[in-house]
Amino acid sequence: MIKRYFSTIVVATMHRLFNARAGSANNKIKLTIRTAYGFRNIDSLISMLVSFCSSVQQRFPNH
């Protein structure tokens, strides 16, 4: 398997291309979907995904 993909592995390491960020984002989305189980509409799920996956810090009143 390594012989088969050796040139691809070398190029990926030279250019520092890794799929860890994509895997992390995918994991975060799957976790959010599990957390949102039971929501009545898709808009609530989308809002939750945007909230959890954005880098914007939310400020809540009285906290």
Phi, psi and omega in degrees: 000318180293320178299322182294320184251016185302314182295323178294320179296316180298314180296318181296320180286328178292322182263004178056045178259117180225154182261022181294322179294319178295318177296322179294316179296319179297318178296318179296320179294316179297319178296319179295320178297319177296321179293326184273009180303129179101354176297145184281333181221163183288334180298323178294319178296316180297318178299319179294319178297315179298319180295314183284329185265357179269161180266003180282129178279131180266142176248127180257146180295145178065023176226000000 
